[in-house]
Amino acid sequence: MLIHGGQQQDNVNHAIFPAITTASTFVQTSLSEHGEYAYSRVSNPTRHAYETLLADVEEGTYATATASGVAAAALVLNMFPQIAHYCNERRLWRNLPLI
């Protein structure tokens, strides 16, 4: 299931799953027109394949991959209003035991 999930394919080499892309920048047709991928930290074929696979396996609409747990927490917190950040941060630090 994991190999075939997400309907990924490598059109160049006809592999079951696309190869890992290590490029950090991608060729653009012009300065004003960007292709599907421009800069690897924003989006790249490998991340797109992983996110599509994960969404398919979890029966979701889409998935987002982050580089760390802190990035994932920031992503979730940024979905709430700014005041919620302050209230939840105070609650978190107040309830942590001292080490």
C-alpha positions in Angstrom: 0.0 0.0 0.0 2.7 2.5 0.9 4.6 2.0 -2.4 1.5 2.4 -4.5 -0.3 5.1 -2.4 -0.6 8.6 -3.8 -0.4 7.4 -7.4 3.2 8.6 -7.7 5.2 7.6 -10.7 8.6 8.6 -12.2 7.8 9.5 -15.8 11.5 9.7 -16.7 12.8 6.3 -15.4 9.4 4.6 -15.1 10.1 3.7 -11.4 7.3 2.9 -9.0 8.2 5.9 -6.9 10.1 9.1 -7.9 13.7 9.4 -7.0 14.8 11.7 -4.2 15.4 15.2 -5.6 18.4 16.9 -4.0 18.3 20.1 -6.1 17.8 23.3 -4.2 16.6 25.4 -7.1 14.8 24.6 -10.4 14.9 26.0 -13.9 12.3 28.6 -14.6 11.0 29.7 -18.0 11.4 33.4 -17.2 11.7 35.7 -14.2 8.0 36.4 -14.2 6.8 32.8 -14.8 7.5 30.1 -12.3 7.2 26.4 -12.8 5.7 24.0 -10.3 8.9 24.0 -8.2 11.1 27.1 -7.7 13.0 26.6 -4.5 13.4 23.4 -2.5 12.6 24.8 0.9 9.2 25.8 -0.4 8.3 22.7 -2.4 10.1 20.0 -4.3 9.2 16.7 -6.1 10.3 14.5 -3.2 8.2 16.4 -0.6 5.2 16.5 -3.0 5.5 12.7 -3.4 5.7 12.2 0.3 2.8 14.5 1.2 0.6 13.0 -1.5 1.4 9.4 -0.3 0.7 10.4 3.3 -2.6 12.0 2.5 -3.6 8.9 0.5 -2.6 6.5 3.2 -4.4 8.5 5.9 -7.5 9.0 3.6 -7.1 12.7 3.8 -7.5 15.5 1.3 -3.9 16.7 1.6 -0.9 16.5 4.0 1.9 18.8 5.0 5.4 17.7 5.9 7.6 19.8 8.2 11.3 19.5 9.0 10.8 19.3 12.8 8.3 19.1 15.6 8.8 22.8 16.4 7.9 23.6 12.8 4.8 21.4 13.0 3.8 23.1 16.3 4.4 26.6 14.8 2.2 25.6 11.8 -0.6 24.5 14.0 -0.3 27.6 16.3 -0.4 30.0 13.3 -3.9 28.7 12.5 -5.2 30.4 15.6 -5.5 34.1 16.4 -2.5 35.8 18.0 -4.2 36.1 21.4 -4.5 32.3 21.5 -0.7 32.0 21.2 -0.3 34.1 24.3 -2.9 32.3 26.4 -1.7 28.8 25.5 1.9 29.7 26.0 1.2 30.9 29.6 -0.8 27.8 30.3 1.9 25.5 29.0 4.8 27.1 31.0 2.7 27.4 34.2 1.9 23.6 34.2 5.4 22.3 33.4 7.2 20.8 36.4 10.5 22.3 37.4 13.6 20.2 36.6 
